Each structure stands twice: as structure tokens, then as C-alpha cells.
Amino acid sequence: MKIPAQLPQFVKEQAFLLVSGTQAADFYLATEGEIVKVGQVKLPKVHYSDRETFGRR
């Protein structure tokens, strides 16, 4: 995707962008006026029940 002209273009350098939420993250590389998605990480949603116990009281 192209970077709009009014924003920094990263022509002489590269920038690493990390966009994250609670259970996922996307990785982008910005260089020469473009942003390219280079990876992503997703964590499985953990389900906890009300009946779990962690030992005796």
C-alpha cells in the first residue's frame, strides 16, 4: 500500500511498524513510500470455566 504524500515517505531509511491487539499482532515494513505487511502473530483464545480449581483450600 502506498504512503500518502503528506506523511513521511521513509526514502532513505526503513521503519518497522507493529500493530497489536489483545491476541494478535501484525508487522509492517515501511520503505520507499510503501508499507508492506511482513508477518503476523495470533494467539488462541483461552477459555476459563468457573469450575477450575488450582489445589485444595
ChimeraX attribute file (.defattr): number of C-alpha atoms within 10 A of each C-alpha:
attribute: neighborCount
match mode: 1-to-1
recipient: residues
	/A:1	9
	/A:2	12
	/A:3	15
	/A:4	10
	/A:5	8
	/A:6	6
	/A:7	8
	/A:8	12
	/A:9	19
	/A:10	15
	/A:11	11
	/A:12	7
	/A:13	9
	/A:14	14
	/A:15	12
	/A:16	13
	/A:17	15
	/A:18	13
	/A:19	10
	/A:20	13
	/A:21	8
	/A:22	8
	/A:23	11
	/A:24	12
	/A:25	14
	/A:26	15
	/A:27	15
	/A:28	17
	/A:29	15
	/A:30	21
	/A:31	19
	/A:32	14
	/A:33	16
	/A:34	15
	/A:35	19
	/A:36	14
	/A:37	14
	/A:38	11
	/A:39	11
	/A:40	13
	/A:41	10
	/A:42	12
	/A:43	9
	/A:44	7
	/A:45	8
	/A:46	7
	/A:47	5
	/A:48	7
	/A:49	7
	/A:50	5
	/A:51	5
	/A:52	7
	/A:53	8
	/A:54	5
	/A:55	5
	/A:56	4
	/A:57	4
